Amino acid sequence: MAISFFDLFKIGIGPSSSHTVGPMRAANRFLMGLNDLGGLDSVSSVSVELYGSLALTGIGHGTDKAVILGLLGESPETVDPDAIQSNIDRVKQEKKLHLERKSWITFDPKKQILFFRKESLPLHPNGLIFNAYDKDHKQIHRRVYYSVGGGFVVNEETAEKDRLKKDQSDLPYPFTSGKELLGLCDAHSLTIAEIMLANEKVWRTEQEIMTRINEIWEVMKVCIDRGCRTEGVLPGGLKVQRRAPRMFQDLMNRPQASMQDPLAVLDWVNLYALAVNEENASGSRVVTAPTNGAAGIVPSVLRYYEDFIPQANAKGIQDFLLTAAAIGILYAENASISGAEVGCQGEVGVACSMAAAGLVAARGGRPDQIEQAAEVGMEHNLGLTCDPVGGLVQIPCIERNAMGAVKAINAARMALRGDGSHFVSLDSVIKTMRQTGQDMKSKYKETSRGGLAVNVIEC
């Protein structure tokens, strides 16, 4: 195991980590590769080929826009969401890529972004190929990439060897299973959060780690707050009206009634999740947690902890996120966090599992209780399909985050009320999730060819 906390929790833009963030990274990596080869000056034009799920739902997920931005040198962490559309429009109008070292490269998105909807590359459903040509249209460079979920990108060679391009650093407490993780906690009298922090110190100082964790949490909170006040209709053909602003005003206007409703807190949890995922659907700045399609679950449960748990404190927030990351790493190592590979159980299910574990940790639960909460969070998301209507990360994705957040809170409460003993282990449920994803038909895995995507009439 050598996946960092900051591999799972990354600042990016919506609507999808695998279809937006990953392709943007791949395009940027291709551009940098041309620079490293010293070949940019000889490049006259480029083309991009999208395969499988990237081709089938790429328009709704903004994949075409993402590769244009990546070829312009933008990165998900630093791109200005407010300037995205103007940059895209400029490329479409001028049919050129304006680059720092070269005045322009011919690029007509309508002709040079190709969607191969009936074909898939061999190593993952999210495959894309970049080609560079000289003035005589002779191919001078070609790279194959796979966007494997959560913003992770691997090239063809790496994908053949391993699913994720992992750092090979020696960690003080390496683990590849829940059993190993619990064994380390027991053997060294450490919490899961302390195990994660010790491992992170291989790459960064403790001060840098905590500063960056706090930055991640700040971006999550800003996203919630922005979603609560931003009104309007989400982009795309579905014309989905934002609900979070109205819900926020309603909750603010009935505090006394809320006090008499024992389940009123769930209204706030729902609000937080809807706010984040409406922001994600609009292409705004979010944190992959561990994906954009499931970006609202961890922030909403953590905001629940901060707002509604009297003992909440800064250490609890840090323990929550570190613990959630440890659980996410187990899924990334042993199964998948890609909806195109295993369905939405790999996105909403994993985020629910991570959030449940994090909440137990923040509330002082033992490692065995944390492991149980993580297991419950996934067990009751097994088989969850990824069937976005219209290829947009809106229906059922936005509401699904609210349901996942509530389920995570309930899983944490069940675990904290128990003694840590349970029949199904986290490792068993991760294995089951992987097998279920393998058995799931491709039409239920982010292709918009099955489920709600074909049974809901688009208006």
C-alpha positions in Angstrom: 0.0 0.0 0.0 1.4 3.3 -1.0 -1.7 5.3 -1.9 -1.8 8.7 -0.1 -4.6 10.4 1.6 -4.2 13.1 -1.0 -4.7 10.6 -3.8 -8.2 9.9 -2.6 -9.2 13.4 -1.5 -8.3 15.8 -4.4 -9.6 19.3 -5.2 -11.1 19.3 -8.6 -14.2 20.3 -10.6 -17.4 18.5 -11.5 -19.2 16.7 -12.6 -17.1 13.5 -12.6 -13.7 12.4 -11.3 -13.4 9.6 -13.8 -15.0 11.4 -16.8 -13.9 15.0 -16.1 -11.0 15.1 -13.7 -9.2 12.0 -15.0 -9.4 13.0 -18.7 -8.2 16.5 -17.9 -5.2 15.0 -16.1 -4.6 12.6 -19.0 -4.7 15.5 -21.6 -2.4 17.6 -19.5 0.0 14.6 -19.0 0.0 14.1 -22.8 0.8 17.8 -23.3 3.7 17.6 -20.8 4.9 14.5 -22.5 5.2 16.4 -25.8 7.2 19.0 -24.0 9.5 16.5 -22.4 10.1 14.9 -25.7 10.9 18.3 -27.2 8.2 17.6 -29.8 5.7 20.4 -29.2 7.3 22.7 -31.8 6.8 20.0 -34.5 3.2 19.3 -33.6 0.7 20.7 -36.1 -2.5 19.1 -34.8 -3.8 16.6 -32.2 -6.8 14.3 -31.9 -8.5 12.6 -29.0 -10.3 9.2 -29.1 -12.8 8.4 -26.3 -13.8 4.8 -25.8 -16.4 2.8 -23.7 -18.1 4.7 -20.9 -16.1 7.9 -21.7 -17.7 7.9 -25.2 -21.2 6.8 -24.1 -21.6 9.4 -21.3 -18.8 11.8 -22.1 -20.9 14.7 -23.3 -23.0 14.7 -20.2 -20.0 14.3 -18.0 -18.1 17.1 -19.7 -15.3 14.8 -21.0 -14.9 16.7 -24.2 -14.5 20.0 -22.3 -12.1 18.3 -19.9 -9.7 17.2 -22.6 -9.7 20.6 -24.2 -8.8 22.2 -20.9 -6.1 19.7 -20.2 -4.6 20.3 -23.7 -4.6 24.0 -22.8 -2.4 23.2 -19.8 -5.1 23.4 -17.1 -5.3 21.1 -14.1 -8.3 20.2 -12.0 -6.8 21.7 -8.9 -6.1 25.1 -10.2 -8.5 25.7 -13.2 -10.8 28.7 -12.7 -14.4 27.3 -13.0 -15.7 30.7 -14.0 -13.3 30.9 -17.0 -13.9 27.4 -18.3 -16.7 28.1 -20.7 -15.0 31.1 -22.3 -11.8 29.1 -22.9 -13.8 26.3 -24.4 -15.7 28.7 -26.6 -12.5 30.2 -27.8 -11.1 26.9 -28.9 -14.3 26.0 -30.7 -14.5 29.3 -32.5 -10.8 29.6 -33.5 -10.2 25.8 -33.9 -6.8 26.2 -32.3 -5.1 25.5 -29.0 -3.1 28.5 -27.8 -0.1 27.2 -25.9 2.6 28.9 -24.0 5.6 27.6 -26.0 3.8 27.5 -29.4 1.3 30.1 -30.7 -1.2 27.5 -31.8 -2.0 23.9 -32.7 -4.9 23.0 -35.0 -7.7 21.5 -33.0 -11.4 21.4 -34.1 -13.2 19.7 -31.2 -16.1 18.6 -33.5 -13.7 16.7 -35.8 -10.8 15.9 -33.5 -12.5 14.6 -30.4 -13.8 11.2 -31.6 -16.4 9.1 -29.7 -16.1 5.3 -30.2 -19.4 4.4 -28.4 -19.4 0.8 -29.5 -15.8 0.0 -28.7 -13.7 -0.3 -25.5 -10.0 -0.5 -24.9 -8.9 -3.7 -23.3 -7.8 -2.7 -19.8 -10.6 -0.5 -18.4 -14.0 0.9 -19.6 -12.7 4.4 -19.3 -10.1 4.5 -22.1 -8.8 7.4 -24.2 -6.1 7.8 -26.8 -4.2 11.0 -27.7 -2.5 11.5 -31.0 -0.1 14.2 -32.2 0.6 14.9 -35.9 3.1 17.0 -37.9 2.3 19.4 -40.7 2.1 16.5 -43.2 -0.4 14.7 -40.8 2.1 12.1 -40.0 1.6 10.7 -36.5 4.6 11.6 -34.3 3.3 10.7 -30.9 0.5 8.5 -29.4 -0.4 7.7 -25.8 -3.1 5.5 -24.3 -4.5 6.4 -20.9 -7.1 4.9 -18.6 -9.2 7.0 -16.1 -9.7 4.3 -13.5 -11.8 6.3 -11.0 -11.3 9.0 -8.4 -9.3 11.1 -10.8 -6.6 8.4 -11.0 -5.0 8.1 -14.5 -2.7 5.3 -15.6 -1.0 4.8 -19.0 -1.1 1.7 -21.0 2.1 0.2 -19.6 1.1 0.9 -16.0 -2.4 -0.5 -16.4 -1.0 -3.8 -17.6 1.1 -4.1 -14.5 -1.2 -2.6 -11.9 -4.5 -0.8 -11.6 -3.1 2.3 -9.9 0.2 4.0 -10.4 1.3 3.7 -6.8 4.3 5.1 -5.1 6.7 2.4 -3.9 7.8 4.2 -0.7 8.4 2.0 2.3 5.7 2.8 4.9 6.0 2.3 8.6 2.6 0.6 8.8 1.7 -0.9 5.4 -1.7 -2.6 5.0 -3.6 -4.1 2.2 -6.6 -5.5 4.0 -8.9 -4.6 6.9 -7.6 -7.5 8.8 -4.0 -6.2 8.5 -5.1 -2.7 9.5 -6.9 -3.9 12.6 -3.8 -6.1 13.4 -1.5 -3.0 13.2 -3.8 -1.0 15.5 -3.8 -3.8 18.0 -0.1 -4.6 17.8 1.0 -0.9 18.2 -1.9 0.5 20.3 -2.6 3.0 17.6 -5.9 4.3 16.1 -6.5 4.0 12.3 -6.1 7.7 12.0 -2.7 7.5 13.8 -1.7 4.7 11.4 -2.6 6.8 8.4 -0.8 9.9 9.8 2.4 7.9 10.4 2.3 6.6 6.8 1.6 10.1 5.4 4.7 11.4 7.1 6.8 9.4 4.6 5.9 12.1 2.1 5.2 15.2 4.1 5.7 16.8 7.5 2.9 16.5 10.0 2.3 20.3 9.8 2.0 20.1 6.0 -0.3 17.1 6.3 -2.6 18.8 8.8 -2.6 22.1 6.8 -3.6 20.3 3.6 -6.3 18.2 5.4 -7.7 21.4 6.8 -7.7 22.9 3.3 -9.6 19.9 2.0 -12.2 20.4 4.7 -12.4 24.1 4.0 -13.1 23.4 0.2 -15.8 21.0 1.2 -17.5 23.5 3.5 -17.3 26.3 1.0 -18.9 23.9 -1.6 -21.7 23.2 0.8 -22.3 26.9 1.6 -22.1 27.9 -2.1 -24.6 25.2 -3.0 -27.0 26.4 -0.3 -27.2 29.9 -1.9 -26.8 29.3 -5.6 -30.1 29.1 -7.4 -31.0 28.2 -10.9 -31.2 25.3 -13.3 -28.4 22.7 -13.7 -26.7 22.5 -17.1 -27.8 19.8 -19.5 -31.0 18.8 -21.2 -32.8 17.6 -18.1 -33.4 21.1 -16.8 -33.0 20.0 -13.2 -33.9 22.8 -10.8 -31.5 23.3 -7.9 -33.3 22.4 -4.6 -30.7 23.2 -2.0 -31.2 27.0 -1.8 -35.0 26.6 -1.2 -34.4 23.8 1.3 -31.9 25.9 3.1 -34.3 28.9 3.4 -37.0 26.6 4.5 -34.9 25.1 7.3 -33.7 28.6 8.4 -37.3 29.8 8.6 -38.6 27.0 10.8 -36.1 26.4 13.6 -38.8 25.9 16.3 -40.7 23.4 14.3 -37.4 21.6 13.6 -36.8 21.3 17.4 -40.0 19.3 17.7 -39.1 17.0 14.9 -36.8 14.2 16.1 -35.6 13.6 12.5 -35.1 17.2 11.6 -31.3 16.7 11.6 -31.7 14.4 8.6 -33.1 17.4 6.7 -29.8 19.2 7.2 -27.8 16.1 6.2 -29.9 15.9 3.0 -29.4 19.6 2.4 -25.6 19.4 2.7 -25.4 16.4 0.3 -27.7 18.0 -2.2 -25.8 21.3 -2.1 -22.5 19.6 -2.9 -23.8 17.5 -5.7 -25.7 20.3 -7.3 -22.4 22.2 -7.3 -20.7 19.2 -8.8 -23.3 18.8 -11.5 -22.8 22.5 -12.4 -19.0 21.9 -12.9 -18.0 23.9 -9.9 -15.1 23.2 -7.5 -15.5 20.1 -5.3 -13.4 17.5 -3.5 -13.3 14.0 -5.0 -14.4 11.9 -2.0 -13.4 9.5 -3.4 -15.2 10.4 -6.7 -17.2 13.4 -7.9 -20.4 11.4 -8.4 -20.2 10.6 -4.7 -18.6 13.9 -3.6 -21.4 14.9 -1.2 -21.5 12.0 1.2 -18.2 12.5 3.2 -18.7 16.3 3.4 -22.3 16.1 4.5 -21.6 13.5 7.2 -18.6 15.5 8.4 -20.7 18.7 8.5 -23.3 16.8 10.5 -20.5 15.9 13.0 -19.4 19.5 13.2 -22.8 21.0 13.5 -24.8 18.5 15.5 -22.4 16.6 17.7 -21.7 18.6 20.9 -18.2 17.1 21.4 -17.1 17.9 17.8 -13.6 19.4 17.6 -10.7 19.9 15.1 -9.0 16.7 16.0 -12.3 14.8 15.4 -12.5 16.3 11.9 -8.9 15.3 11.2 -9.5 11.8 12.6 -12.6 11.5 10.5 -10.9 12.3 7.2 -7.7 10.2 7.9 -9.8 7.2 8.9 -12.1 7.6 5.9 -9.1 7.7 3.6 -7.7 4.4 5.1 -11.0 2.7 4.2 -11.0 4.3 0.8 -7.5 2.9 0.2 -8.8 -0.6 0.9 -11.4 -0.3 -1.8 -9.0 1.2 -4.3 -6.5 -1.5 -3.6 -8.8 -4.5 -3.6 -11.8 -3.6 -5.7 -12.6 -0.3 -7.5 -13.9 3.2 -7.0 -15.0 3.5 -10.6 -18.7 3.4 -11.5 -17.8 2.4 -15.0 -16.1 -0.7 -13.7 -18.3 -1.8 -10.8 -21.4 0.4 -10.8 -22.4 3.0 -8.3 -21.6 0.6 -5.4 -18.0 1.6 -6.2 -18.8 5.3 -5.8 -21.7 6.0 -3.5 -21.1 2.7 -1.7 -17.5 3.4 -1.1 -18.2 6.9 0.0 -20.9 5.7 2.4 -18.5 3.2 3.9 -15.7 5.8 4.3 -18.1 8.3 5.9 -19.5 5.7 8.3 -16.0 4.8 9.4 -14.9 8.4 9.7 -17.9 9.3 11.9 -17.2 6.4 14.3 -13.5 7.5 14.5 -14.5 11.2 15.2 -16.8 10.0 17.9 -14.1 8.0 19.6 -15.0 4.6 18.4 -12.6 1.7 18.5 -10.9 0.3 15.4 -13.2 -2.8 15.4 -16.3 -0.6 15.6 -14.8 1.5 12.7 -14.3 -1.6 10.6 -17.9 -2.7 11.4 -19.3 0.7 10.4 -17.4 0.6 7.1 -18.7 -2.9 6.4 -22.3 -2.0 7.1 -22.0 1.1 4.9 -21.0 -1.1 1.9 -23.0 -4.2 2.6 -26.3 -2.3 2.1 -25.1 -0.7 -1.1 -24.0 -3.9 -2.8 -25.3 -4.2 -6.4 -26.0 -0.4 -6.7 -26.0 0.4 -10.4 -24.7 3.4 -12.1 -27.4 4.5 -14.5 -27.3 8.3 -14.9 -30.3 9.7 -16.9 -29.1 11.5 -20.0 -25.5 10.7 -19.1 -25.6 13.6 -16.6 -24.4 13.3 -13.0 -27.8 14.5 -11.8 -30.6 11.9 -11.7 -30.4 9.8 -9.6 -26.9 10.8 -8.6 -27.7 13.9 -6.5 -30.4 12.3 -4.4 -28.3 9.1 -4.1 -25.7 11.1 -2.2 -28.3 12.2 0.4 -29.4 8.7 0.8 -25.8 7.5 1.2 -25.1 10.1 3.8 -28.0 9.1 5.9 -27.1 5.5 5.6 -23.5 6.2 6.7 -24.8 8.0 9.8 -27.0 5.1 10.7 -24.2 2.6 10.1 -22.0 4.6 12.5 -24.7 4.6 15.1 -25.2 0.9 14.9 -21.5 0.2 15.2 -21.1 2.6 18.2 -24.0 0.8 19.9 -22.4 -2.6 19.4 -19.3 -4.3 20.8 -17.5 -4.5 17.5 -18.4 -8.2 16.8 -20.2 -9.0 13.5 -20.5 -11.8 11.0 -19.4 -10.1 7.8 -15.9 -8.6 7.7 -15.0 -5.5 5.8 -12.6 -7.6 3.7 -15.4 -10.0 2.8 -17.8 -7.2 1.7 -15.0 -5.6 -0.4 -14.4 -8.9 -2.1 -18.1 -9.3 -2.7 -18.4 -5.8 -4.1 -15.7 -6.5 -6.6 -17.3 -9.8 -7.6 -20.7 -8.2 -7.9 -19.2 -5.5 -10.1 -17.6 -8.1 -12.4 -21.0 -9.9 -12.7 -22.9 -6.7 -13.4 -23.9 -6.1 -17.0 -22.1 -3.2 -18.7 -25.4 -1.4 -19.3 -25.6 -0.8 -15.6 -22.1 0.6 -15.3 -22.1 4.3 -16.3 -23.1 3.7 -19.9 -26.6 5.1 -19.6 -27.9 2.0 -21.5 -29.9 0.5 -18.7 -31.9 1.2 -15.5 -33.3 4.6 -14.9 -31.3 5.9 -17.9 -33.7 4.1 -20.3 -36.9 4.1 -18.2 -37.1 7.8 -17.4 -38.5 10.0 -20.1 -36.2 13.0 -20.7 -38.1 16.3 -20.8 
